[in-house]
Amino acid sequence: MSSITEKLDALLAAFKAKGIDPSNNLRPGLSDAELDAWSSSRGIVLPNDVRELYRWRNGSVETFAEPQQVFVFRDNGFLSLDDYEQAFSNIDAFLKVLASYGVTPPISSQSVIPIAELEGNYYVVATTSVAGIDYPNPVLCVGEDLAVHFYSLDSMLDTCLQWVLDPTYSAENQELDNEIDAWEQHNPGVFDIDI
């Protein structure tokens, strides 16, 4: 078992230990054949970490269910690849707004995979290199702004696991005093990157 799968299992166990059980709200994982068909129909190459994420589970049935039933990355609900078209449309619209202000985004909607969402803000994994970032598949936040949030899916899972293991974390309290410390521990200097 690889580290992504192990970390996802550990995160699910940590949620359950806090009385948060999203198990019934998670879709079954996809096979390699299903992932190949999905990616080839869209002309997108899925990074290995993203393939592993969706082999584990294909996102949530409902990303806005009761807090005790949602698998989240920070506070963003885990998206199914079935939700890609809507997410793609929203991300594309946001990037067009940036372009209308003369800002050239370092990504295109075709170069990211949306993996989580909260109120129109998406966590996306870049499928191609991003100018100014020395990490091959960073996790960006796209929506109200465009920013690097994690250096990789792996570092995102480390950060999320540390948050959920915090003694003060609960379904009702996801705002932790040491949130930034954990973020910086697993993604040093991430908030200094200007894209």
ROSE-4610 file (N, C-alpha, C; in Angstrom, 1 decimal, always signed):
// ROSE-4610
residu = [M/M/M/S/S/S/S/S/S/I/I/I/T/T/T/E/E/E/K/K/K/L/L/L/D/D/D/A/A/A/L/L/L/L/L/L/A/A/A/A/A/A/F/F/F/K/K/K/A/A/A/K/K/K/G/G/G/I/I/I/D/D/D/P/P/P/S/S/S/N/N/N/N/N/N/L/L/L/R/R/R/P/P/P/G/G/G/L/L/L/S/S/S/D/D/D/A/A/A/E/E/E/L/L/L/D/D/D/A/A/A/W/W/W/S/S/S/S/S/S/S/S/S/R/R/R/G/G/G/I/I/I/V/V/V/L/L/L/P/P/P/N/N/N/D/D/D/V/V/V/R/R/R/E/E/E/L/L/L/Y/Y/Y/R/R/R/W/W/W/R/R/R/N/N/N/G/G/G/S/S/S/V/V/V/E/E/E/T/T/T/F/F/F/A/A/A/E/E/E/P/P/P/Q/Q/Q/Q/Q/Q/V/V/V/F/F/F/V/V/V/F/F/F/R/R/R/D/D/D/N/N/N/G/G/G/F/F/F/L/L/L/S/S/S/L/L/L/D/D/D/D/D/D/Y/Y/Y/E/E/E/Q/Q/Q/A/A/A/F/F/F/S/S/S/N/N/N/I/I/I/D/D/D/A/A/A/F/F/F/L/L/L/K/K/K/V/V/V/L/L/L/A/A/A/S/S/S/Y/Y/Y/G/G/G/V/V/V/T/T/T/P/P/P/P/P/P/I/I/I/S/S/S/S/S/S/Q/Q/Q/S/S/S/V/V/V/I/I/I/P/P/P/I/I/I/A/A/A/E/E/E/L/L/L/E/E/E/G/G/G/N/N/N/Y/Y/Y/Y/Y/Y/V/V/V/V/V/V/A/A/A/T/T/T/T/T/T/S/S/S/V/V/V/A/A/A/G/G/G/I/I/I/D/D/D/Y/Y/Y/P/P/P/N/N/N/P/P/P/V/V/V/L/L/L/C/C/C/V/V/V/G/G/G/E/E/E/D/D/D/L/L/L/A/A/A/V/V/V/H/H/H/F/F/F/Y/Y/Y/S/S/S/L/L/L/D/D/D/S/S/S/M/M/M/L/L/L/D/D/D/T/T/T/C/C/C/L/L/L/Q/Q/Q/W/W/W/V/V/V/L/L/L/D/D/D/P/P/P/T/T/T/Y/Y/Y/S/S/S/A/A/A/E/E/E/N/N/N/Q/Q/Q/E/E/E/L/L/L/D/D/D/N/N/N/E/E/E/I/I/I/D/D/D/A/A/A/W/W/W/E/E/E/Q/Q/Q/H/H/H/N/N/N/P/P/P/G/G/G/V/V/V/F/F/F/D/D/D/I/I/I/D/D/D/I/I/I]
num = [1/1/1/2/2/2/3/3/3/4/4/4/5/5/5/6/6/6/7/7/7/8/8/8/9/9/9/10/10/10/11/11/11/12/12/12/13/13/13/14/14/14/15/15/15/16/16/16/17/17/17/18/18/18/19/19/19/20/20/20/21/21/21/22/22/22/23/23/23/24/24/24/25/25/25/26/26/26/27/27/27/28/28/28/29/29/29/30/30/30/31/31/31/32/32/32/33/33/33/34/34/34/35/35/35/36/36/36/37/37/37/38/38/38/39/39/39/40/40/40/41/41/41/42/42/42/43/43/43/44/44/44/45/45/45/46/46/46/47/47/47/48/48/48/49/49/49/50/50/50/51/51/51/52/52/52/53/53/53/54/54/54/55/55/55/56/56/56/57/57/57/58/58/58/59/59/59/60/60/60/61/61/61/62/62/62/63/63/63/64/64/64/65/65/65/66/66/66/67/67/67/68/68/68/69/69/69/70/70/70/71/71/71/72/72/72/73/73/73/74/74/74/75/75/75/76/76/76/77/77/77/78/78/78/79/79/79/80/80/80/81/81/81/82/82/82/83/83/83/84/84/84/85/85/85/86/86/86/87/87/87/88/88/88/89/89/89/90/90/90/91/91/91/92/92/92/93/93/93/94/94/94/95/95/95/96/96/96/97/97/97/98/98/98/99/99/99/100/100/100/101/101/101/102/102/102/103/103/103/104/104/104/105/105/105/106/106/106/107/107/107/108/108/108/109/109/109/110/110/110/111/111/111/112/112/112/113/113/113/114/114/114/115/115/115/116/116/116/117/117/117/118/118/118/119/119/119/120/120/120/121/121/121/122/122/122/123/123/123/124/124/124/125/125/125/126/126/126/127/127/127/128/128/128/129/129/129/130/130/130/131/131/131/132/132/132/133/133/133/134/134/134/135/135/135/136/136/136/137/137/137/138/138/138/139/139/139/140/140/140/141/141/141/142/142/142/143/143/143/144/144/144/145/145/145/146/146/146/147/147/147/148/148/148/149/149/149/150/150/150/151/151/151/152/152/152/153/153/153/154/154/154/155/155/155/156/156/156/157/157/157/158/158/158/159/159/159/160/160/160/161/161/161/162/162/162/163/163/163/164/164/164/165/165/165/166/166/166/167/167/167/168/168/168/169/169/169/170/170/170/171/171/171/172/172/172/173/173/173/174/174/174/175/175/175/176/176/176/177/177/177/178/178/178/179/179/179/180/180/180/181/181/181/182/182/182/183/183/183/184/184/184/185/185/185/186/186/186/187/187/187/188/188/188/189/189/189/190/190/190/191/191/191/192/192/192/193/193/193/194/194/194/195/195/195]
x = [+0.9/+0.0/+0.9/+0.5/+1.4/+1.0/+1.8/+1.6/+0.3/-0.1/-1.4/-2.5/-2.6/-3.7/-3.6/-2.4/-2.2/-2.7/-2.3/-2.7/-4.2/-4.8/-6.2/-6.9/-6.5/-7.0/-6.8/-5.6/-5.4/-6.3/-6.5/-7.4/-8.8/-9.3/-10.6/-10.7/-9.7/-9.7/-9.7/-8.9/-8.9/-10.2/-10.9/-12.3/-13.2/-13.2/-14.0/-13.7/-12.5/-12.1/-12.7/-13.0/-13.6/-15.1/-15.7/-17.1/-17.7/-16.8/-17.1/-17.0/-18.1/-18.0/-18.5/-17.7/-18.1/-18.2/-18.0/-17.9/-19.1/-20.3/-21.5/-21.7/-20.9/-21.0/-19.9/-19.0/-17.9/-18.3/-18.1/-18.3/-17.2/-17.5/-16.5/-15.4/-14.2/-13.0/-13.2/-12.4/-12.5/-11.3/-11.6/-10.5/-9.6/-8.4/-7.5/-8.2/-8.9/-9.6/-10.6/-11.3/-12.3/-11.5/-10.4/-9.6/-9.0/-8.5/-8.0/-9.1/-10.3/-11.4/-11.7/-11.8/-12.2/-11.1/-9.8/-8.8/-8.6/-8.8/-8.6/-9.8/-11.0/-12.1/-12.0/-11.2/-11.0/-9.6/-8.8/-7.4/-6.6/-6.8/-6.1/-5.2/-4.0/-3.2/-3.3/-3.8/-3.9/-2.6/-2.1/-0.8/-1.1/+0.0/-0.1/-0.8/-0.5/-1.2/-2.7/-3.1/-4.5/-5.2/-4.5/-5.0/-5.2/-4.3/-4.4/-5.5/-5.7/-6.8/-8.1/-8.3/-9.6/-9.7/-8.6/-8.7/-9.2/-8.8/-9.2/-10.7/-11.2/-12.6/-12.8/-14.0/-14.3/-15.1/-14.5/-15.1/-16.3/-17.1/-18.2/-19.5/-20.5/-21.8/-22.4/-22.3/-22.7/-21.6/-21.2/-20.1/-20.6/-21.9/-22.5/-23.5/-23.2/-24.0/-23.7/-24.3/-24.0/-22.5/-21.9/-20.5/-20.0/-20.8/-20.4/-20.3/-20.7/-20.7/-19.9/-19.1/-18.4/-16.9/-16.3/-14.8/-14.2/-13.5/-13.0/-11.4/-10.9/-9.5/-9.6/-9.2/-9.4/-10.9/-11.5/-13.0/-13.6/-12.9/-13.3/-13.8/-15.0/-15.6/-14.9/-14.6/-13.9/-14.9/-14.4/-15.2/-15.1/-16.1/-16.1/-15.6/-15.0/-14.7/-16.0/-17.1/-18.4/-18.8/-18.2/-18.4/-17.5/-16.6/-15.6/-16.2/-17.2/-17.7/-18.1/-18.9/-19.4/-18.2/-17.3/-16.1/-15.3/-15.0/-14.3/-14.9/-16.2/-16.9/-16.7/-16.8/-16.6/-15.2/-14.2/-12.8/-12.5/-13.0/-12.8/-13.3/-14.5/-15.1/-14.2/-13.7/-12.9/-11.6/-11.0/-9.7/-10.0/-11.2/-11.5/-11.7/-12.3/-12.4/-11.0/-10.1/-8.7/-8.1/-8.3/-7.8/-8.4/-9.7/-10.3/-9.7/-9.1/-8.4/-6.9/-6.5/-5.2/-4.2/-4.7/-3.9/-3.8/-2.6/-2.4/-2.2/-3.3/-3.2/-2.1/-1.3/-0.3/-0.8/-2.1/-2.7/-3.9/-4.4/-5.6/-6.6/-7.8/-8.8/-8.5/-7.8/-7.5/-6.2/-5.5/-4.3/-4.4/-5.7/-5.9/-7.0/-6.9/-8.0/-8.6/-9.9/-10.5/-10.8/-10.3/-10.4/-11.3/-11.6/-12.4/-12.9/-14.1/-14.7/-15.5/-15.5/-16.3/-16.8/-18.1/-18.8/-18.1/-17.8/-17.2/-15.7/-15.1/-13.6/-13.1/-12.2/-11.7/-10.3/-10.0/-8.7/-8.5/-7.4/-7.1/-5.7/-5.4/-4.1/-3.6/-2.5/-2.0/-1.4/-1.8/-1.3/-0.1/+0.2/+1.4/+2.2/+3.4/+4.2/+3.6/+3.7/+3.2/+4.4/+4.4/+5.5/+5.7/+7.0/+7.3/+7.2/+6.8/+6.6/+7.5/+8.4/+9.3/+8.8/+7.5/+6.9/+6.0/+6.1/+5.5/+3.9/+3.3/+1.8/+1.3/+1.5/+1.0/-0.5/-1.0/-2.5/-2.7/-3.5/-3.9/-5.3/-5.6/-6.9/-7.3/-8.5/-9.0/-10.4/-10.7/-12.1/-12.1/-12.0/-12.0/-10.6/-9.6/-8.3/-7.6/-6.3/-5.6/-4.3/-4.1/-2.9/-2.5/-1.2/-0.7/-1.1/-1.7/-2.1/-1.2/-0.8/+0.0/+1.0/+2.2/+3.2/+2.8/+2.0/+1.6/+0.4/-0.2/-1.3/-0.8/+0.4/+1.0/+1.1/+1.6/+1.8/+0.4/-0.6/-1.9/-2.5/-2.3/-2.8/-2.1/-0.8/+0.0/-0.6/-0.8/-1.4/-2.8/-3.6/-5.0/-5.0/-4.2/-4.1/-3.7/-2.7/-2.3/-3.4/-4.2/-5.3/-6.3/-6.7/-7.8/-7.3/-6.1/-5.5/-5.4/-5.5/-5.4/-6.6/-6.3/-7.3/-8.5/-8.4/-9.5/-10.4/-9.9/-10.6/-11.9/-13.0/-14.3/-15.1/-16.2/-17.0/-17.4/-17.6/-18.1/-17.0/-15.8/-14.6/-13.5/-13.4/-12.4/-11.4/-11.6/-10.7/-9.7/-8.5/-7.6/-6.6/-6.2/-5.2/-3.9/-3.5/-2.2/-2.3/-3.4/-3.6/-2.4/-2.0/-0.9/+0.4/+0.6/+1.9/+1.9/+0.8/+0.8/+1.0/+0.3/+0.4/+1.9/+2.5/+4.0/+4.9/+4.6/+5.4/+5.5/+4.4/+4.3/+4.5/+4.5/+4.6/+5.4/+6.6/+7.4/+7.5/+7.1/+7.2/+6.1/+5.0/+4.0/+3.3/+3.1/+2.4/+3.3/+4.5/+5.4/+5.4/+4.7/+4.7/+3.6/+4.0/+3.1/+3.0/+1.8/+1.5/+0.6]
y = [-1.2/+0.0/+1.2/+2.2/+3.4/+4.4/+5.5/+6.5/+7.2/+7.5/+8.2/+7.4/+6.2/+5.3/+5.2/+5.0/+4.9/+6.1/+7.3/+8.6/+8.8/+8.4/+8.6/+7.7/+6.4/+5.5/+6.1/+6.7/+7.3/+8.5/+9.3/+10.5/+10.0/+9.0/+8.5/+8.0/+7.3/+6.8/+7.9/+9.0/+10.1/+10.8/+10.9/+11.5/+10.7/+9.3/+8.5/+8.6/+8.7/+8.9/+10.2/+11.2/+12.4/+12.4/+11.2/+11.1/+11.6/+11.7/+12.1/+10.9/+10.4/+9.2/+9.4/+9.7/+10.0/+8.7/+7.5/+6.3/+6.1/+6.3/+6.0/+7.1/+8.2/+9.3/+9.3/+8.3/+8.1/+7.1/+7.5/+6.6/+5.6/+4.4/+3.4/+4.0/+3.4/+3.8/+3.4/+4.0/+3.6/+2.7/+1.9/+1.0/+1.7/+1.1/+1.7/+1.9/+0.9/+1.0/+2.2/+2.4/+3.5/+4.8/+4.9/+6.1/+6.4/+5.4/+5.5/+6.0/+5.5/+5.9/+7.4/+7.7/+9.1/+10.1/+9.8/+10.7/+10.8/+9.7/+9.7/+10.4/+10.3/+11.0/+12.6/+13.0/+14.5/+14.9/+14.0/+14.4/+14.9/+14.4/+14.8/+13.6/+13.9/+12.8/+13.0/+12.0/+12.1/+11.8/+12.7/+12.4/+11.1/+10.4/+9.1/+9.3/+10.4/+10.6/+10.8/+11.5/+11.7/+10.4/+9.6/+8.3/+7.4/+7.5/+6.7/+7.3/+8.6/+9.2/+8.6/+8.6/+8.1/+6.6/+5.9/+4.4/+4.2/+5.0/+4.8/+5.0/+6.2/+6.5/+7.5/+7.5/+8.5/+9.6/+10.3/+11.4/+11.1/+12.2/+12.1/+12.0/+11.4/+11.5/+12.9/+13.4/+14.8/+15.5/+16.7/+17.4/+18.4/+18.6/+19.6/+18.9/+17.6/+16.9/+17.5/+16.9/+17.3/+17.1/+18.1/+18.0/+16.7/+15.9/+14.6/+13.6/+13.9/+12.9/+13.3/+14.3/+14.8/+14.5/+13.9/+13.8/+15.0/+15.8/+17.1/+17.1/+18.0/+18.4/+19.8/+20.0/+21.2/+21.4/+22.3/+22.4/+22.2/+21.7/+21.5/+20.0/+19.8/+18.5/+17.8/+16.5/+15.7/+15.4/+15.9/+15.9/+14.5/+14.1/+12.9/+13.4/+12.5/+12.8/+13.1/+12.6/+12.8/+14.3/+15.0/+16.5/+17.3/+16.7/+17.4/+18.5/+18.2/+19.1/+20.4/+20.3/+21.6/+22.3/+21.6/+22.3/+22.9/+22.2/+22.7/+24.0/+24.0/+25.2/+26.4/+26.2/+27.2/+27.8/+26.8/+27.2/+28.0/+27.5/+28.2/+29.6/+29.8/+31.1/+32.1/+31.5/+32.3/+32.8/+31.8/+32.2/+33.2/+33.1/+34.1/+35.5/+35.6/+36.9/+37.4/+36.6/+37.1/+37.6/+36.9/+37.3/+38.7/+38.9/+40.1/+41.3/+41.1/+42.1/+42.2/+41.5/+41.6/+40.7/+39.8/+38.9/+37.6/+37.1/+35.9/+34.7/+33.9/+32.8/+31.8/+31.3/+30.4/+29.0/+28.8/+27.5/+27.7/+26.6/+26.7/+25.7/+25.8/+24.9/+23.5/+23.3/+22.0/+21.4/+22.2/+21.7/+21.4/+21.3/+21.1/+20.0/+19.3/+18.4/+18.9/+19.3/+19.7/+18.4/+18.5/+17.4/+17.7/+19.0/+19.3/+20.7/+21.0/+22.3/+22.7/+24.0/+24.7/+26.0/+26.1/+27.3/+28.0/+27.2/+27.7/+27.9/+27.6/+27.6/+26.2/+25.9/+24.6/+24.3/+23.2/+22.6/+21.9/+22.2/+21.6/+21.1/+20.0/+19.5/+19.8/+20.5/+20.9/+19.6/+19.4/+18.3/+18.6/+19.8/+20.3/+21.2/+21.6/+22.4/+23.8/+24.5/+25.8/+26.8/+27.8/+28.8/+29.3/+29.3/+29.9/+28.9/+27.6/+26.6/+25.4/+25.1/+24.0/+22.6/+22.4/+21.2/+20.7/+19.4/+19.0/+19.1/+18.7/+18.7/+19.4/+20.7/+21.4/+21.4/+21.6/+21.8/+23.2/+23.8/+25.2/+25.4/+26.6/+27.0/+28.0/+27.7/+28.5/+28.9/+30.1/+30.6/+32.1/+32.4/+33.8/+34.4/+33.6/+34.0/+32.8/+32.9/+31.8/+31.7/+30.7/+30.5/+29.1/+28.9/+27.6/+27.3/+26.2/+25.9/+24.7/+23.8/+22.7/+22.3/+21.9/+21.5/+20.3/+19.4/+18.2/+17.6/+16.6/+15.9/+15.2/+14.7/+14.0/+15.0/+16.2/+17.2/+17.7/+17.8/+18.2/+17.2/+15.9/+14.8/+14.9/+15.1/+15.3/+16.4/+17.5/+18.7/+18.5/+17.9/+17.6/+16.6/+15.6/+14.6/+15.3/+16.2/+16.9/+17.7/+18.4/+19.2/+18.3/+17.2/+16.4/+15.8/+15.4/+14.8/+15.8/+17.1/+18.1/+17.9/+18.0/+17.7/+18.6/+19.8/+20.7/+20.6/+19.7/+19.6/+18.8/+19.3/+18.6/+19.0/+18.3/+18.7/+20.2/+20.6/+22.0/+23.0/+22.5/+23.4/+23.0/+23.5/+23.2/+24.4/+25.4/+26.6/+26.4/+26.0/+25.6/+26.7/+26.9/+27.9/+27.6/+26.4/+26.0/+25.6/+26.1/+25.7/+26.1/+27.3/+27.8/+27.1/+26.8/+26.1/+24.7/+24.0/+22.7/+22.9/+23.9/+24.2/+24.4/+25.3/+25.6/+24.4/+23.6/+22.5/+21.5/+21.3/+20.4/+21.0/+22.4/+23.1/+24.4/+24.3/+25.4/+26.5/+27.8/+28.9/+29.0/+28.1/+28.1/+29.4/+30.2/+31.4/+32.6/+32.3/+33.3/+33.2/+32.2/+32.0/+32.9/+33.7/+34.6/+34.1/+33.6/+33.2/+34.1]
z = [+0.0/+0.0/+0.0/-0.8/-0.9/+0.2/+0.3/+1.3/+1.2/-0.1/-0.2/+0.3/+0.0/+0.5/+2.0/+2.5/+4.0/+4.7/+4.1/+4.7/+4.7/+3.6/+3.5/+4.5/+4.6/+5.7/+7.1/+7.3/+8.6/+8.9/+7.8/+8.0/+8.2/+7.5/+7.8/+9.2/+9.7/+11.1/+12.1/+11.8/+12.7/+12.7/+11.6/+11.6/+12.5/+12.3/+13.1/+14.6/+15.0/+16.4/+17.0/+16.1/+16.5/+16.5/+16.1/+16.0/+14.7/+13.7/+12.4/+11.5/+10.9/+10.1/+8.7/+7.8/+6.4/+5.6/+6.2/+5.4/+4.5/+5.0/+4.1/+3.1/+3.2/+2.2/+1.2/+1.3/+0.3/-0.8/-2.0/-3.2/-3.3/-3.8/-4.0/-4.9/-4.7/-5.6/-7.0/-7.9/-9.3/-9.7/-10.7/-11.2/-12.1/-12.4/-13.3/-14.7/-15.1/-16.4/-16.4/-15.3/-15.2/-15.2/-14.5/-14.5/-15.9/-16.5/-17.9/-18.8/-18.8/-19.6/-19.3/-18.0/-17.7/-18.2/-18.0/-18.4/-19.9/-20.6/-22.1/-22.7/-22.1/-22.7/-22.6/-21.7/-21.5/-21.9/-22.3/-22.8/-21.6/-20.4/-19.2/-18.7/-18.4/-17.8/-16.2/-15.6/-14.1/-13.4/-12.6/-11.8/-11.0/-10.7/-10.0/-8.6/-7.9/-6.6/-6.7/-7.8/-8.0/-8.4/-9.2/-9.5/-8.3/-7.4/-6.1/-5.3/-5.2/-4.5/-4.9/-6.2/-6.8/-6.9/-6.8/-6.6/-5.2/-4.2/-2.8/-2.7/-3.1/-3.1/-4.3/-4.9/-5.9/-5.3/-4.3/-3.7/-2.8/-2.5/-1.6/-2.5/-1.9/-2.5/-2.4/-1.2/-0.9/-0.2/-0.8/-0.2/+0.8/+0.8/+1.8/+2.8/+3.1/+4.1/+5.5/+6.5/+7.9/+8.1/+8.9/+9.2/+9.7/+10.4/+10.9/+9.8/+8.6/+7.5/+6.3/+6.4/+5.2/+5.4/+4.3/+4.3/+3.7/+4.5/+4.1/+4.1/+3.2/+3.2/+3.7/+5.0/+5.7/+5.9/+5.1/+5.1/+3.8/+2.8/+1.5/+1.3/+0.9/+0.7/-0.5/-0.3/-1.3/-2.5/-3.7/-4.9/-5.6/-6.2/-7.1/-8.5/-9.2/-10.6/-11.4/-10.9/-11.6/-11.5/-10.6/-10.4/-11.2/-12.0/-12.7/-13.7/-14.4/-15.5/-14.8/-13.8/-13.1/-12.5/-11.9/-11.3/-12.4/-13.5/-14.6/-15.1/-15.3/-15.7/-14.8/-13.5/-12.5/-12.5/-12.6/-12.6/-13.8/-15.0/-16.2/-16.2/-15.6/-15.5/-14.6/-13.5/-12.6/-13.4/-14.1/-14.8/-15.9/-16.5/-17.6/-16.9/-15.7/-15.0/-14.8/-14.3/-14.1/-15.4/-16.5/-17.8/-18.2/-17.9/-18.2/-17.5/-16.4/-15.7/-16.1/-17.1/-17.6/-16.8/-16.0/-15.2/-16.0/-16.3/-17.0/-16.0/-15.8/-14.8/-15.2/-14.2/-14.5/-14.7/-14.7/-15.0/-16.0/-16.6/-17.3/-16.7/-17.0/-16.4/-16.9/-18.0/-18.5/-17.9/-17.1/-16.5/-15.0/-14.5/-13.1/-12.9/-11.8/-11.4/-10.1/-10.1/-8.9/-8.0/-6.7/-5.8/-4.6/-4.4/-3.2/-3.4/-2.7/-3.0/-1.7/-1.5/-0.5/-1.1/-1.3/-1.7/-2.9/-3.9/-5.1/-5.1/-4.0/-4.0/-4.1/-4.9/-5.2/-4.8/-4.3/-4.2/-5.5/-6.2/-7.5/-7.5/-8.1/-8.3/-9.7/-9.8/-11.1/-11.8/-13.0/-13.8/-14.6/-14.7/-15.4/-14.4/-14.8/-14.0/-13.9/-12.8/-12.6/-12.5/-13.3/-13.2/-11.8/-11.4/-10.0/-8.9/-9.2/-8.2/-8.5/-7.6/-7.8/-7.5/-7.4/-7.0/-8.2/-8.6/-9.8/-9.9/-8.8/-8.8/-7.5/-7.4/-6.2/-6.1/-4.9/-4.7/-4.5/-5.4/-5.5/-5.0/-4.5/-4.2/-5.3/-6.0/-7.1/-6.7/-6.8/-6.5/-6.2/-4.9/-4.6/-4.9/-4.9/-5.3/-6.0/-6.3/-6.8/-6.0/-5.3/-4.4/-4.2/-4.0/-3.6/-2.2/-1.9/-0.5/+0.0/-0.8/-0.4/-1.5/-1.2/-2.2/-3.0/-2.4/-3.1/-2.4/-3.0/-2.4/-1.1/-1.1/+0.0/+1.2/+1.0/+2.1/+2.5/+1.6/+2.0/+3.0/+2.7/+3.6/+5.0/+5.0/+6.2/+7.1/+6.4/+7.1/+7.6/+6.8/+7.2/+8.4/+8.3/+9.4/+10.7/+10.6/+11.9/+12.4/+11.5/+12.0/+12.7/+12.1/+12.6/+13.9/+14.1/+15.3/+16.5/+16.2/+17.2/+18.2/+19.5/+20.5/+20.4/+19.9/+19.8/+18.5/+17.6/+16.3/+16.6/+15.9/+15.9/+14.7/+14.4/+13.3/+13.4/+14.6/+14.8/+14.9/+15.2/+15.4/+14.5/+13.3/+12.3/+12.2/+13.0/+13.1/+14.3/+14.0/+15.1/+15.3/+16.6/+16.9/+16.2/+16.0/+15.4/+14.0/+13.3/+11.9/+11.0/+11.1/+10.3/+10.6/+11.9/+12.2/+11.5/+11.5/+10.8/+9.3/+8.8/+7.4/+7.0/+7.8/+7.5/+7.8/+8.7/+9.0/+7.8/+7.2/+6.0/+4.7/+4.6/+3.4/+3.7/+4.1/+4.5/+3.4/+3.8/+2.9/+1.9/+2.1/+1.0/+0.9/+2.0/+1.9/+1.4/+1.1/+0.5/-1.0/-1.6/-3.0/-3.6/-4.6/-5.3/-6.7/-7.0/-8.4/-9.0]
